[in-house]
Amino acid sequence: MNAHLQTATPAGALTDTIEAQPHGAHDIHPGDIAIGVIIGRTSEFFDFFVFGIAAALVFPQVFFSFADPTQGTVYSFLLFALAFIARPFGSLLARLIHRRYGRGTKLTFALFVLGTATAGIAFLPGYAVLGGTAILLLALFRIAQGIGLGASWDGLPSLLALNAPASQRGWYAMVPQLGAPIGFIIAAAVFAYLRVNLADADFYDWGWRFPFYVAFAINVVALFARLRLVVTPEFAHLLETRALEPSPLGELFRLQGRNVLLGALAPLASYALFHLVTIFPLSWVTLFTKESVAEYLIVEICGAGLAVLTMLISGKFANRYGRRTTFGFGAALIAVFSVAGLMPLFLRGTTTGAYIFILAGFALLGFTHAQASGIVNSSFATRFRYSGAVLTSDFGWLLGAAFAPLVALQIATHLGVGYVGLYLLSGALVTLIALRMSRSIDTSSPPAAR
C-alpha cells in the first residue's frame, strides 16, 4: 500500500510535501544546486560543441581527405552521431557502478572515460599518417565520449527541480539548460579565434587540436567540482530524501513506459533546431558558399547570446503560465518559423537570409530548450524521476539531435537548403502531438498562475 502511494504521488505534490516539512541541518539553497548544475552542463556542452564544430570544419579534411568534401562531411556527421548512440549504454553501465560502488565512483569513472577520449582525439594523427586506423580510433574515442557523458549524470538537475520554490519552478527548470548556449559560446569563440589568426595549413595541422586540450581541462575541473559537491553529506542526504536513486528498469518501463516514450518525443522540436542553428550552418557555408567561416561563427555566438536572453524570458514565462504551456507555445513558434521563416530565407541562399535564420533560430531555441529538461523530469512519479530523466534525455537526444546535421546536409544537397525547414517542421509537429497525448507530463504551475 505504501509503495503504491509512493509510486502514484505526483512529483509536484511530493515537492510541496517536502517543502512543507520543517527544515533541518541538511538544507541547501537551490542556488547552490544551480551552480553545480551550470558548471556540469557547460562543460558537457563545451565538449559536445567542440566535437560538433570540428566535425563540420576539420574532420572532413583531416580524417576523410580521400573523399570529396560533401561525402567527407557525411562520414564526419556519422561519427558525430556515435556518441548519441553510445550514451544510453553509458547510462546503463553507470547504473551498475552507482548501485555497487556509489555515485562518487560513478562520476570518477565518467571523468576518466570522457577525459581519456577527449585527450585521445587531441593527439590523434590524421588519415595521412595512420590511414583507416585513424578513422577507427576517432570512432572509438567518440563512442567513449558518449559513454562518459551518459555516465556523468549526477541527478543535480532533478534535485534542482524538486528543491525549487513552488513559485519559481519554471525558472529553475531553465537553469540547467543555460549550459548549452554558454558552452557553445566558448567553443565557437575558440574556433573563431583560431580561424582568424591561423593560416589554413596551421589550423588543419595543429590548431584544431587546441579546443580539445581546453575541453579536456574544463571537463576535469568541472567533473571534480561536481564530484566534490554530490559526495558531501548534505547533498547525499538531499539526494536520498528526494528518492534520486536508480530504480529498476523493468518496473520503470512497465509502470512508466508511456512517459518514457512521450518524454523522449516531447523535446524533438528543440533538439532538431539545436543542430540546425549550430552545426549545420557551418557545414553549409563550408560546402556551398565562399563566405568566411569565422564570420558565421561570430554570428552564431551572437545568436547564442540571444538564446541566453530568451531562456531567461522563458523561465519567467513558465513561472506564470506553466512549463508545458511555455514549451508548447515555443514548439508552435518553431513550426511556424520552419515554413514561414526558414524555407523562404534559405531557399534564396543569401548571406543575409542565413544570418537572420541563425539569429531567429537561436532565439526560438533558447525559449523552447529552456523548458525541455523540465518537461522530461516532471513526467515521472517521484521514485522513477532519476532513471526516467536519464533515459528520456538519452533517447530524446538520440531521436532528435544525433542525425540532425546529417539529415539536414542530405536534404540541402539533394533538394535544396530551404527544404530543411520541412525536417524542422516534422520535429515541431511530433512535439505538439506528444504534448497533446501526454496526460502525465506535469502541468502544475504556481497557484497564482493557474
C-alpha positions as CSV (number, residue, x, y, z in Angstrom):
1,M,0.0,0.0,0.0
2,N,2.8,2.4,1.0
3,A,4.8,1.5,-2.1
4,H,1.7,2.1,-4.3
5,L,1.1,5.5,-2.7
6,Q,4.7,6.5,-3.3
7,T,4.6,5.5,-6.9
8,A,1.4,7.3,-7.6
9,T,2.3,10.5,-5.8
10,P,2.7,13.4,-8.3
11,A,6.2,14.9,-8.3
12,G,4.9,18.3,-7.6
13,A,2.8,17.1,-4.7
14,L,5.8,15.4,-3.1
15,T,7.8,18.5,-3.6
16,D,5.2,20.6,-1.8
17,T,5.1,18.0,1.0
18,I,8.8,18.1,1.4
19,E,8.9,21.8,1.3
20,A,6.2,22.0,4.0
21,Q,8.2,19.9,6.4
22,P,10.5,21.6,9.0
23,H,13.9,22.3,7.5
24,G,16.9,20.7,9.2
25,A,20.6,20.8,9.2
26,H,20.7,19.4,5.7
27,D,19.0,22.3,4.0
28,I,20.7,23.5,0.8
29,H,19.6,26.5,-1.1
30,P,18.5,25.9,-4.7
31,G,21.1,28.5,-5.8
32,D,23.9,26.2,-4.5
33,I,22.5,23.3,-6.6
34,A,22.1,25.6,-9.6
35,I,25.8,26.5,-9.5
36,G,26.8,22.8,-9.7
37,V,24.3,22.2,-12.5
38,I,25.5,25.1,-14.6
39,I,29.2,24.1,-14.2
40,G,28.4,20.5,-15.2
41,R,26.2,21.3,-18.1
42,T,28.5,24.0,-19.5
43,S,31.5,21.6,-19.5
44,E,29.4,18.9,-21.2
45,F,28.1,21.2,-23.9
46,F,31.5,22.7,-24.5
47,D,33.0,19.3,-25.1
48,F,29.9,18.4,-27.2
49,F,30.2,21.5,-29.4
50,V,34.0,21.2,-29.8
51,F,33.5,17.9,-31.5
52,G,30.5,19.1,-33.4
53,I,32.2,22.2,-34.8
54,A,35.3,20.1,-35.7
55,A,33.0,17.6,-37.4
56,A,31.8,20.3,-39.8
57,L,35.1,22.2,-40.3
58,V,38.0,19.9,-39.6
59,F,37.4,16.2,-39.8
60,P,36.4,16.1,-43.5
61,Q,39.8,17.3,-44.4
62,V,41.9,15.7,-41.7
63,F,40.3,12.2,-41.5
64,F,38.3,11.9,-44.7
65,S,40.6,13.6,-47.2
66,F,40.2,10.6,-49.6
67,A,36.6,11.6,-50.2
68,D,35.1,14.7,-51.8
69,P,34.2,17.4,-49.3
70,T,30.5,16.6,-49.2
71,Q,30.9,12.9,-48.7
72,G,33.7,13.5,-46.2
73,T,31.3,15.7,-44.2
74,V,28.7,12.9,-44.4
75,Y,31.2,10.5,-42.9
76,S,32.1,13.0,-40.2
77,F,28.5,13.5,-39.2
78,L,28.1,9.8,-38.9
79,L,30.9,9.7,-36.4
80,F,29.3,12.7,-34.7
81,A,26.1,10.6,-34.1
82,L,28.0,7.7,-32.5
83,A,28.2,9.5,-29.1
84,F,24.4,9.7,-29.0
85,I,24.0,6.0,-29.8
86,A,26.6,5.1,-27.1
87,R,25.1,7.5,-24.5
88,P,22.3,5.1,-23.3
89,F,24.8,2.3,-22.9
90,G,26.9,4.7,-20.7
91,S,23.9,5.4,-18.6
92,L,23.2,1.7,-18.1
93,L,26.8,0.9,-17.3
94,A,26.8,3.8,-14.8
95,R,23.7,2.3,-13.1
96,L,25.7,-0.8,-12.3
97,I,28.6,1.2,-10.9
98,H,26.3,3.5,-9.0
99,R,24.5,0.6,-7.3
100,R,27.6,-1.3,-6.5
101,Y,30.2,1.4,-5.7
102,G,28.2,4.7,-5.2
103,R,27.7,8.0,-7.0
104,G,31.3,9.2,-6.4
105,T,32.9,6.2,-8.1
106,K,30.5,6.6,-11.0
107,L,31.5,10.2,-11.6
108,T,35.1,9.3,-11.3
109,F,34.6,6.6,-14.0
110,A,32.9,9.2,-16.2
111,L,35.8,11.6,-15.6
112,F,38.3,9.0,-16.6
113,V,36.5,7.8,-19.8
114,L,35.5,11.3,-21.0
115,G,38.9,12.8,-20.3
116,T,40.8,10.0,-22.0
117,A,38.6,10.1,-25.1
118,T,38.9,13.9,-25.5
119,A,42.6,13.9,-24.9
120,G,42.9,11.0,-27.4
121,I,41.2,13.0,-30.1
122,A,43.5,15.9,-29.4
123,F,46.6,13.8,-30.0
124,L,45.2,11.6,-32.8
125,P,47.2,11.7,-36.1
126,G,45.1,12.2,-39.2
127,Y,44.4,9.9,-42.2
128,A,47.6,11.0,-43.9
129,V,49.6,9.4,-41.1
130,L,47.6,6.4,-39.9
131,G,45.2,5.8,-42.8
132,G,42.0,3.9,-41.8
133,T,43.3,3.3,-38.3
134,A,42.9,7.0,-37.6
135,I,39.2,6.8,-38.5
136,L,38.7,3.7,-36.4
137,L,40.4,5.4,-33.4
138,L,38.3,8.5,-33.9
139,A,35.2,6.4,-33.9
140,L,36.2,4.6,-30.7
141,F,37.0,7.9,-29.0
142,R,33.7,9.3,-30.0
143,I,31.9,6.2,-28.6
144,A,33.9,6.6,-25.4
145,Q,32.7,10.3,-25.2
146,G,29.1,9.1,-25.4
147,I,29.7,6.5,-22.7
148,G,31.3,9.1,-20.5
149,L,28.6,11.7,-21.0
150,G,25.9,9.1,-20.2
151,A,27.8,8.0,-17.1
152,S,28.2,11.6,-15.9
153,W,24.5,12.1,-15.0
154,D,24.6,13.2,-11.3
155,G,20.9,13.8,-10.6
156,L,21.5,17.5,-9.9
157,P,19.0,18.8,-12.5
158,S,16.3,16.6,-11.0
159,L,17.3,17.7,-7.5
160,L,17.1,21.3,-8.5
161,A,13.6,20.8,-9.9
162,L,12.5,19.1,-6.8
163,N,14.1,21.6,-4.4
164,A,13.0,24.8,-6.2
165,P,10.4,27.0,-4.6
166,A,6.9,26.4,-5.9
167,S,6.6,29.8,-7.4
168,Q,9.9,29.5,-9.3
169,R,9.8,26.0,-10.8
170,G,9.8,27.3,-14.4
171,W,12.8,29.4,-13.6
172,Y,14.8,26.6,-12.0
173,A,13.8,24.2,-14.8
174,M,15.5,26.7,-17.2
175,V,18.8,27.0,-15.2
176,P,20.4,23.7,-16.3
177,Q,19.7,24.5,-19.9
178,L,21.9,27.6,-19.8
179,G,24.9,25.3,-20.1
180,A,24.1,24.8,-23.8
181,P,24.4,28.4,-25.1
182,I,27.3,29.2,-22.7
183,G,29.2,26.0,-23.7
184,F,28.6,26.9,-27.4
185,I,29.8,30.5,-27.0
186,I,33.1,29.3,-25.5
187,A,33.6,26.6,-28.1
188,A,32.7,28.8,-31.1
189,A,34.8,31.6,-29.8
190,V,37.9,29.4,-29.5
191,F,37.4,28.1,-33.1
192,A,36.7,31.6,-34.4
193,Y,39.9,32.9,-32.9
194,L,41.9,30.1,-34.4
195,R,40.4,30.5,-37.9
196,V,41.1,34.2,-37.9
197,N,44.6,34.0,-36.6
198,L,46.0,30.9,-38.2
199,A,46.8,30.0,-41.8
200,D,44.8,27.1,-43.2
201,A,47.8,24.8,-43.1
202,D,48.5,25.6,-39.4
203,F,44.8,25.3,-38.5
204,Y,44.4,21.8,-40.1
205,D,47.8,20.6,-38.9
206,W,47.7,21.6,-35.2
207,G,45.4,24.5,-34.5
208,W,42.2,22.4,-34.4
209,R,43.6,20.3,-31.6
210,F,43.8,23.2,-29.1
211,P,40.0,23.3,-28.4
212,F,40.2,19.6,-27.4
213,Y,43.0,20.4,-25.0
214,V,40.8,23.0,-23.5
215,A,37.8,20.7,-23.4
216,F,39.9,18.1,-21.6
217,A,41.0,20.6,-18.9
218,I,37.5,22.0,-18.5
219,N,35.9,18.6,-18.1
220,V,38.5,17.5,-15.5
221,V,37.9,20.7,-13.4
222,A,34.1,20.6,-13.8
223,L,33.7,16.9,-13.0
224,F,35.9,17.2,-9.9
225,A,33.8,20.2,-8.8
226,R,30.6,18.2,-9.3
227,L,32.2,15.2,-7.5
228,R,33.1,17.3,-4.5
229,L,29.5,18.6,-4.5
230,V,27.5,15.4,-4.7
231,V,29.5,13.4,-2.2
232,T,29.1,15.9,0.6
233,P,26.9,14.6,3.4
234,E,24.4,17.5,2.8
235,F,23.9,16.6,-0.9
236,A,23.9,12.9,-0.2
237,H,21.1,13.3,2.3
238,L,19.2,15.6,-0.1
239,L,19.5,13.2,-3.0
240,E,18.4,10.3,-0.8
241,T,15.3,12.1,0.6
242,R,14.3,13.1,-2.9
243,A,14.4,9.5,-4.0
244,L,17.0,10.4,-6.7
245,E,18.5,6.9,-7.0
246,P,18.3,4.4,-9.9
247,S,15.0,2.5,-10.0
248,P,14.5,-1.0,-11.5
249,L,14.4,-0.6,-15.3
250,G,11.8,-3.4,-15.7
251,E,9.4,-1.7,-13.3
252,L,10.2,1.7,-14.9
253,F,9.2,0.5,-18.4
254,R,6.2,-1.5,-17.1
255,L,4.7,1.3,-15.0
256,Q,6.0,4.4,-16.8
257,G,6.7,3.2,-20.3
258,R,4.3,5.7,-21.8
259,N,6.1,8.5,-20.0
260,V,9.5,7.2,-21.3
261,L,8.2,7.3,-24.9
262,L,6.4,10.7,-24.7
263,G,9.2,12.2,-22.6
264,A,11.7,11.3,-25.4
265,L,9.4,12.6,-28.2
266,A,8.3,15.8,-26.5
267,P,11.6,17.8,-26.8
268,L,12.1,16.9,-30.5
269,A,11.3,20.4,-31.7
270,S,14.0,21.9,-29.5
271,Y,16.6,19.1,-30.3
272,A,16.0,19.3,-34.0
273,L,16.5,23.1,-34.0
274,F,19.5,22.6,-31.8
275,H,21.9,21.4,-34.5
276,L,20.2,23.3,-37.4
277,V,21.5,26.6,-35.9
278,T,24.8,25.4,-34.6
279,I,26.5,22.6,-36.6
280,F,24.6,22.5,-39.9
281,P,25.2,26.2,-41.0
282,L,28.9,25.6,-40.6
283,S,28.8,22.7,-43.0
284,W,26.6,24.6,-45.4
285,V,28.9,27.6,-45.6
286,T,31.9,25.4,-46.0
287,L,30.5,23.3,-48.8
288,F,28.1,25.6,-50.7
289,T,29.5,29.1,-50.3
290,K,32.7,31.0,-50.3
291,E,31.7,33.0,-47.2
292,S,34.0,33.3,-44.1
293,V,33.5,30.5,-41.6
294,A,34.8,32.8,-38.9
295,E,32.0,35.4,-39.6
296,Y,29.4,32.7,-39.3
297,L,30.9,31.6,-36.0
298,I,30.7,35.1,-34.8
299,V,27.0,35.4,-35.9
300,E,26.3,32.1,-34.1
301,I,28.0,33.4,-30.9
302,C,25.7,36.5,-31.1
303,G,22.8,34.1,-31.6
304,A,23.8,32.0,-28.6
305,G,23.8,35.3,-26.6
306,L,20.2,35.8,-27.8
307,A,19.4,32.3,-26.7
308,V,20.6,33.1,-23.1
309,L,18.2,36.1,-23.1
310,T,15.2,34.2,-24.4
311,M,15.9,31.4,-21.9
312,L,15.6,33.9,-19.1
313,I,12.4,35.1,-20.6
314,S,11.2,31.5,-20.9
315,G,11.9,30.9,-17.2
316,K,9.7,33.9,-16.2
317,F,7.0,32.9,-18.7
318,A,6.9,29.4,-17.4
319,N,6.6,30.6,-13.8
320,R,3.4,32.4,-14.8
321,Y,1.9,30.1,-17.3
322,G,3.4,26.7,-16.6
323,R,6.2,24.8,-18.2
324,R,4.1,22.7,-20.5
325,T,2.2,25.7,-21.9
326,T,5.5,27.5,-22.4
327,F,7.1,24.6,-24.2
328,G,4.1,24.0,-26.4
329,F,4.0,27.7,-27.4
330,G,7.7,27.6,-28.3
331,A,7.1,24.4,-30.4
332,A,4.3,26.1,-32.2
333,L,6.5,29.1,-33.0
334,I,9.2,26.7,-34.3
335,A,6.6,25.1,-36.6
336,V,5.6,28.5,-38.0
337,F,9.2,29.5,-38.4
338,S,10.2,26.3,-40.2
339,V,7.7,27.0,-43.0
340,A,7.2,30.8,-43.0
341,G,10.7,31.7,-42.0
342,L,13.3,29.2,-42.7
343,M,12.3,28.0,-46.1
344,P,11.9,31.4,-47.7
345,L,15.1,32.7,-46.2
346,F,17.2,29.7,-47.1
347,L,15.6,29.0,-50.5
348,R,17.2,32.2,-51.7
349,G,20.6,31.1,-50.3
350,T,21.6,34.7,-49.4
351,T,24.1,35.5,-46.6
352,T,21.6,37.9,-45.1
353,G,18.9,35.3,-45.0
354,A,21.3,32.8,-43.4
355,Y,22.2,35.3,-40.7
356,I,18.6,36.1,-40.0
357,F,17.8,32.3,-39.8
358,I,20.7,31.8,-37.4
359,L,19.7,34.6,-35.1
360,A,16.0,34.0,-35.1
361,G,16.6,30.3,-34.8
362,F,18.8,30.7,-31.7
363,A,16.1,33.0,-30.1
364,L,13.5,30.3,-30.6
365,L,15.9,27.6,-29.5
366,G,16.5,29.4,-26.2
367,F,12.8,29.9,-25.5
368,T,12.0,26.2,-26.1
369,H,15.2,24.5,-24.9
370,A,14.9,26.3,-21.6
371,Q,11.9,24.1,-20.6
372,A,12.9,20.8,-22.4
373,S,14.5,19.4,-19.2
374,G,11.6,20.4,-17.1
375,I,9.2,18.6,-19.4
376,V,11.2,15.4,-19.2
377,N,11.8,15.4,-15.5
378,S,8.3,16.3,-14.4
379,S,6.7,13.5,-16.3
380,F,7.6,10.8,-13.9
381,A,6.3,9.7,-10.5
382,T,9.0,10.6,-7.9
383,R,10.6,7.2,-7.4
384,F,11.2,7.0,-11.2
385,R,12.3,10.6,-11.6
386,Y,16.1,9.8,-11.6
387,S,16.1,6.9,-14.0
388,G,13.3,8.3,-16.1
389,A,15.1,11.6,-16.6
390,V,18.3,9.8,-17.7
391,L,16.6,7.5,-20.2
392,T,14.3,10.1,-21.7
393,S,17.2,12.5,-22.1
394,D,19.3,9.9,-23.8
395,F,16.6,8.8,-26.1
396,G,15.4,12.3,-26.8
397,W,18.9,13.4,-27.9
398,L,19.3,10.2,-30.0
399,L,16.0,10.7,-31.8
400,G,16.0,14.4,-32.2
401,A,19.7,15.5,-32.4
402,A,22.0,12.7,-33.3
403,F,21.4,12.6,-37.0
404,A,20.1,16.2,-37.5
405,P,23.2,17.6,-39.1
406,L,23.4,14.6,-41.4
407,V,19.8,14.7,-42.4
408,A,19.9,18.4,-43.0
409,L,23.0,18.1,-45.1
410,Q,21.5,15.4,-47.3
411,I,18.3,17.4,-47.8
412,A,20.3,20.5,-48.6
413,T,22.5,18.6,-51.1
414,H,19.7,16.8,-52.9
415,L,16.7,19.0,-52.6
416,G,18.0,22.5,-51.7
417,V,18.8,24.1,-48.4
418,G,15.3,25.7,-48.0
419,Y,13.7,22.3,-47.7
420,V,15.5,21.7,-44.4
421,G,12.5,23.6,-43.0
422,L,10.3,20.6,-43.6
423,Y,12.6,18.5,-41.4
424,L,12.3,21.0,-38.6
425,L,8.6,21.2,-39.1
426,S,8.3,17.4,-38.5
427,G,10.1,17.7,-35.2
428,A,7.8,20.5,-34.1
429,L,4.7,18.5,-35.0
430,V,6.0,15.5,-33.1
431,T,6.5,17.7,-30.1
432,L,3.0,19.1,-30.3
433,I,1.4,15.7,-30.8
434,A,3.4,14.2,-27.8
435,L,2.3,17.1,-25.6
436,R,-1.3,16.6,-26.7
437,M,-1.2,12.8,-26.0
438,S,0.5,13.1,-22.7
439,R,-1.6,13.3,-19.6
440,S,1.2,12.6,-17.2
441,I,3.5,15.4,-18.1
442,D,3.5,17.8,-15.1
443,T,1.3,20.8,-15.9
444,S,1.5,22.2,-12.4
445,S,2.2,25.9,-12.0
446,P,2.1,28.2,-9.1
447,P,-1.4,28.8,-7.9
448,A,-1.3,32.4,-8.9
449,A,-0.5,31.4,-12.4
450,R,-3.4,28.9,-12.9
